[in-house]
């Protein structure tokens, strides 16, 4: 019987250390700073994901007393084990593994969407691969361009199966699996069906962990440039709260650096006619969502109420739990709300023809691309939002325009529809939407001023959290989940009638929008996502107004155009419905 947590002697490259029995050679070596190259391996411990397929054979090491090399990522240490990580034999084996992968990989690095950000490309350079020794037949599958969100290129799949682990174990969507055998094998939906016909939620976490460009977002940057350069179009852009905490990474800035002002300046230099903040839409969302929660509480309507800002999670419930479609809030997501107001109130105020307004959303989320195309999200035959680009796409556009982003001065968002609050900023992280809603619901229910607006019991990084918030004589039980696997657990409780919650916030991506599928690649470093979260809370603290219902421009919008929150006009403009979808 192995003693749990027992320390054993281990030697790596002649360094003697004591490690816990049962860990892998890779983990043990990392403890003393010995780097072993990996490719298929990915450890997102904070997100409860470890990919241990050992399929790439890049982490091969030599163990004394054995006649064969072993993969460090899955081989457990034992007492007295001695390992050499950089013997000529191990180095040759790694290089050969990469050369074999490259022999069946398209030679199109210059035009590849992940050029300079491809882990296979970086590893080939690191291992000194200078030629492809085994030229021969290559896979030749057509690209899957069926969806509005994700492009699948099976020819670039190296069968690391990271995407499969993320989709099946973390997100529990069950869309991706191995297809074919041997040389022809790749990962995709069952029977290689088009992505659009599957139950994919487009959360984009498969894209976030893919080491090559086998999975990427649908690129819409050309559409944006075309709109900007059309003299007949009035092009407005809005930026989600999570963008400002991550965009700087694409320009060499430290993770979590707030670049709000530089971002606004860059967007103006790119030629947008109006530069706005999706945070305005977030404040608007809270006005409706808090009203809906209070309405449900006071009228014994369906509880718990679930937030509806995340389109990937909405599509998840439509496919996986269609019997619960009366549970989510009917509120549109913030960027869709903003798009609606841009093509109605903003158009009227500025005497613009809605047909000539193009709304561009900069989002951390790939699913927003598909959300913008949902048929019910139109108003008088106008798309609420016309084009969605990710943080990565925006970074590419800024570079394409030759803008020195780091050297830019700060500037402010345009008015009207430009005032925002701290409550709207925290929408970008797990726990933020429900905290923003509670700040408003507290004052509306109690008619008392909330002195301390920070609800620390709603914050954190655990995938599943629960808290009780005292609002006057009411105790509000709140659940929070980020990652669709965690969401599934809460939804199963609701379906079984075991849920104790009044309100639940769900975000599809680990960490929330800060960890979205369209954000700069974190390459498995969860600390990057945590730094983005810290920046979100910093921006909230720096705001003069920190409650959505104190946003003067939002209040003016209700006074002059909508009327009371949650009324008939609000429902027509700011609310939506959901559709039962087949589970495939």
N, C-alpha and C positions, 0 to 999 in steps of 0.2 A: 504494500500500500504506500503510495507516494504521499509524503507529508505536505499538506497544502502550505504554500509560501516558504517552503524550505529553501535555504540558501545553499548553493553548490558552487564548486570551483570551475571557472571557465577561462580559457586562454584564447585570445584573438590577436594575431600578429605579435605574439610574444608578450602581450599585455595580460597580466593575471588579474582577474576581478571575481567578485562573488555576485551571482545573479540568482533570481528566483527560478527554481526548477519549473519547467513547463513552458517557459517563454521560448521564442524562436531565436535562431542565430542572428537574424536581422535585428530584432529588438535588443538582444544582448549587446551586439556590436555598437548600436546607436548610443548605448549608455556611456561608452568611452570615446565617442566621437569618431568612430570608424565608419566611413561611408561605404555602403555597398549599393551599387546602382540597381534600380528597380524600374519596372514599367507597368506590368499588370497589377502589382501590389498597390493598394491604396488604403490607408488607415485614417478614417475620419472618426476618431474615437468619440468626439463630442456629439456626432450625429449618429452614433451606434452603427457604423458601417466599417467593416474590414473586408476587403476583397482579397481572398486567399486562393485563387485558382491555380497559381504557379504555372501559368500557361506559357509565359514568354521566355522563361529560363535565362533571364538577364542577370539574376542575382546569384549565379552559381559560385560556390566557394569550395575550397578543398579542406577536408577533415582528416586529420592524422589517423592512420590505421585503416582508412577506407580506400578502395581501389576506384571509387567513382566520385564525381563531383555531386554536390547536393544543392538544391535551391534554398537559400537562406531564409526566404519569407515563410516557409512552412515547416522547416526542419527544427525540431525542438532540441534544446541544449540538454546535455546530461553531464553528470559529475565527471570532471577531469577531461572534458572535451577540449581539443586544441584545434583551432581553425586558422587557416591562412586565406585572406580575402583577395590577395593580388599576386598569386603565383602566375607564372606564364601560362600554365594550363587553364586556370580560371579565367584569365583575361582573354585567351584565345576562344574559350567557349562562349563568353559573353559577346565578343565581337562577331562570332559566327552566328549566334542567335539573332543579332540585329541585322546582319547581312542577309540572312534567310528571310526575315520579315521584309526587308527592303526589296528583295528580289521579286516579291509579289505586291509591290506598292507602287502606285502611280508616281511617275517622275514629274510632278507638277508643283514643286514647292513654291516657285515664284508666284503662281496664281492661286495657291491654296489659301482658303480663309484663315488657316491657323499658321501661316508662314511666320516664323520667329516665335511662335507660341506653342509649337508642336513638341510634345515630349519625346516622340520618336526621333524627330529631327535633332533635338538637343542631345539626346543620348548617343546618336550616331557620331556627332561631333566630339562628344566627351570620350568615346571609345576609339576615336581615330579611324573611323570607317571612311576610306577614301575611294573605294570602288565596289561595284556589285559583281561578285565573282560568279554568281549563278544566274545568268540571264536565261529566261525561258518564258513559258506561258504565264499570263497574268489573269486574274479574275476580271470579268468584263460584265458587270451588272449595270443596268440603267439607274440613274439617280432617282430617288423617290422625292418628287416635288409636289406631291398631292396635297399637303397641308399648307395652311397659311403661316405656320409657325416653325416647323422643324424640317430640315433637309437631311435625308439619310443617303449616304454614299457608301454602299457595302464594299466597294473596291478599296476603301481606305481603312476598313475594319481589320484590326490586328488580332482579334479574338481574345482580347484581354478580359472581356466580360465585366468590366467595371460598370458599364451602363446597366447590364442585367442585374447585378447586385443592387445597384441603386434603385432601379425600377421595382424589383421584386421584394427585396428585404427591407429597404428603408421606406419607400413610397407605397409598397404593397399594391401597385397597379397591375402587375403581372402581364405587362405588354411585351417585354423583350425576352428572347431566349435564343439559344444556339440553333442555327439552321444549317443543314447540310453536314457533310463529313469531310475530313481531311483538307485537301487543298481548297475546296470550294466552300468551306465553312465560314459563316459570318453570323452576326447577331442582328435580329430584327423581330418584327411582330410575327405571330404564328402564320405559317404557310406563306411568309413573306408578303402578306397583304399590305396594301398602301397604308401609310400612317393615318390618313384621314378616315379610313374605314375601321380603324382599331378603336379601343377605349382609351387611347392616350389622352392625358389631361394637358399635355404640352407644358408641364411644369418646367421642363428644360434641365432638370438635374442630371439626366443622362448626358446632355450636352456639356454641362459643367464638369463632369468627371471624365469624359472621353479624352484620351491622350492625343488623338489625331483629329482629323476632320471627318471622321465617319459620321458624326452627328454635329450639325451646326444649325444656327438659326437661319430662317429665310431672310435674306438681305434686302432691305428696302431703302438703302441710302440713295440710290439713283432716283427713286421716286421723289425723295425730298428735294434733291438738287433741281429736278425738273420743275417741281412746284415753285420753289424759290425764284427760279429764273423765268417764270411765266408772268409777264406784266399784268395779266388779267386776274391773277390770283392774289388774295390777301392771305398770307401764310402765317399762322400763329403756332407757337410751340409751347408746350408745357413740360415741366420736368418733375419727376416723382421724387419724394423725399430721400429715398435711398441712393439716388444718383450722386448727390453732393458729397457723400461720404466715401465714394469709391472711384469716381472719375479720375481723380488725381493719380491713382495707381498706374494708369495708362501712360502717364508722363513722368514716371520715375519718382513720384511723391510717396511718402510713407502712407501705409494703409490707415484709414481713419482721418486723413487730413480733410478738413472741410474746405470745399472750393466753390461755394455757392456763388459768390460775387464774380469770380473768374469765369465760371460757367455761363453766367448771364451775359457777360461781356463777349465771350466767344460766340454765343448764339446770335448776338446782334451783328457781330462782324461777319458771320456767315450769311446774313441777309434776311433774317426773319422779320416780318412786319410787326409782330408782337411777341414778347417773351414773358411767359407767365409761369406760375408755380402751381403744380398739381395740389400743393398744400391747400390752396383755396378750395379745390374740389373736396379735399379731405374734411375741411371745416364744414362745408356744406353737407357732406355725408353724415357727420356727427349730428347736425341739426335734425336730419331725418331719422337716423338710426336711434338716437337717444329718444326721440319722440315715439318711434315704433316700439322700443323696449318698454317705455312707460305705459303706452297704450295696451300692450299685451299684459303687463303686470296688473294694471287697474281693471281690465275687462276680462280676466281669466281666459285669455287667448293662448295660442300654442306657445308652450315653453319647453325647453329653453329656446331662446332666440340665438341664432348663429350669425356671426358677421358674414358679409357677402362681398368684401373688397377684392378677394383673391379669385381670379377666373379659373385657375387650375383646380382649386379646391371645389369651386362650383361645378365644374365639369366632372370631377371625381364623384360628387354626390349624385349627379344626374345619371351616371353610369352604374355606380356601385350601390347606391341606396335610394332609388327613385321613390320609394314609399315615404321618404322623409322630406320631400320637396316643400312641404309647408313650414319647415323648421327654419331655414335661413331667412334673414332679413330680405325684404324685396328691394332694398336700396341698390341702385347702380353703383359700380365702383367709382372712386373719386375722379379718375381721368375721363371716364365716360360721362359723369355728371358735368365736368368742366366743358367737355366737348358739346354737350347739349346746350349749356348756357352760352357758349361762344357763338353758336349758330342761331340763337334766339335773342336773348337779352343784349349781348354784346353787339350782335349784328344790327339790331334796332337802334341801340344807343349811338353807334358809329355810322348809321345809314349805309350799311353794307348789305349786299345781296348774299344770302347764305350759300347760294350756288357757287359763289366765288371765294368763299372762305375754305381754306384747307387747314385742318387741325392736325398737328403732328405731336405725338406723345413720345417723350423719351422715358423709357421704362427699364427697370432692372429685370424685367420679366418677359420671357418668350411667349407665355400664354396670352399676354395682352394683345399680341398680333392676331391671334385667332379670335379673341374676345371682340375686337373691333369689327370683325366680319359677321358676328352673330346677327341674323336677320331681324331679331326683335329690337336691336339697339339702333334704331333709326327714328328720326322725328321728321314727319312730313317728307319722307323719302330722302332725307339727308343722313349720311352716316354721322353718328355722334363724333367719331374720331376717324380720320381718313388714313393716316399712316402711323405706324408704331415702329420705332427703332430702339435698340437696346443701348445700354451704357457703352458696350464695346463698339457698336456701330457709330455712336456719337464721337467717341474717341478717334475712330478712324477718319471720320469726316473732318474733324478739327485738324488732324495731321494732313489730310488731303488738301485742305485749304491753306496750308502753310502758316497756320496761326501759332505763335509762340505762347502756348497756354500758360506755362509757369510764369512768364513775364507779364501777364495781363494784370491790369488793375481791376478792382472790384466795382461792380455797378448793381443797381437795384432792378427788381422786376417791374414790369409796366403796370400802370393803373388804367382803368379800374380792374377789378378781379385780381389785384396784386397783393392785397393785405392777407397775411397768414398768421397763425398762432403756433405756440409750442405744441399744442395738442395735435395739430396736423402733421408736424415734423415727425413725431414718434410713430406715426403710421408705418414708418419704414422698418420697424423691428418687431419681433415677436412680443406680444403683450401690449403694444402701443395703441392699437385700434380700440381695444376694450378699455384701456386706461383713459384715453381721450373721451370715450363715451361716458365713462363713470364721472369724469370731472364735470360734465354738463348735466348728466342725470341727477347727480347729487344736489346741485343748486336748484334745479327745476322741481325736484321732489320736496326738498326741505325748505325752500325759499330762504336759505341761509347762504352766506358767502363762504366758499371753501378756501380756507387760509393756506393749507399745505396741499398743493395740487399733485404732489408726487406720491403715487400709490406703489410703494416698493414691493408690496406683497404680490403685485401683478408682473413684476419684472423677473429677469433671470434668463437662463439658457437651457434649462431642463426641457426635454421634448414635451413633457406633459406636466402641467402645473394646475393647482387649484387654490383658490383663495376666497375668503369671505370679506366683503366690504360692508361696513355698517353705514347705512344711509338713513338718518333719523331713527325711527323705530323699526326699520326694515333691515334684514340681513340678506344681502345679495350674494348668492353663491355663484362663483365665476370659474369657468374652466378655460384653459389655454392650451393649444396644441400647435406645434410647428413640425412640419414633416407629415406627409399623408398617412404614413403608418400609424403615427400617434393619433391623427384625426380619426382613423378607422376605429380605434378603441373607444373613443367618445361616442361615435355614431352607433356602434354596436350597443352601448349602454342605453342610448336613447331608444333604439329599436326594441330593446328588451324591457323597456319601462323602468330601468334602474337608475336613470340619470337624476342627480340631485341638484343640477345647475339651473339657474335662471337665465344665464347668458354665457355663450361660449365664443371665443375667438379662435379661428383656424387660419393658419397660413400654410400653404403647400410646401414652401421651401424651407429647409433647415436654417434657422436663424431669422426667418421672415424674409422680407424683400431685400434686405442687405445681403442675403445669400442667394439671391435670385439667379435663375439660369442665364440671364443676360448680363450679369455683372462681370467685371474682370475676373479671369480664371484665378482661383485661389490655390489650385494644384494640391488640394488636400490639407492646406494649412488653415485650420479652424480659427487660429488666433487672428487671422486677417479679418474674418467675419466678426469676431468679438470687438476688434478695434473700430470697425464700422459702427457697431452698436453703441460704443462709448461716444462716438462723434454725434450720433443721433441725439442722445440725451444731453450732450453739451449744447447743441444748437437749441434744444428746447429750453434749457436754463437761461440761455442768452436772449430769449424772446421777451419783449415787454408784455405782450398779451399771451396767456398760456391756456386759455379756455376758448373752445370753438364758438360758443354762443356770445362771445364778446368781440368777435371779428366785425368791425363796423361796416365793411363793404358787404359782408354776407348779410348782415341785418338790413342794409339798404336794399339789397337784392330782394329780400322777402317783402320789405315794405312797399317797394315800387313795382314789383313784377309778380312774385309768387303768392304773396299773402302769408297765411300761417303755415308753419311746418306741418307736414303730413296731411295737408288738405288735398282737394281734388286736383288743383293745378300742380302741386308738388308731386302727386302720384303720376300724373301724365308726363311730367318732365324728368323726374328724378328716380322713378321706381321701374322695376322690370318684373319678369316672370321667368320660370325655369321649365325645362323640357325633360321628360323622361327619355333616356337614351339607351340604346341596346348595349349590353355588356359583351364585348368580343375580345 
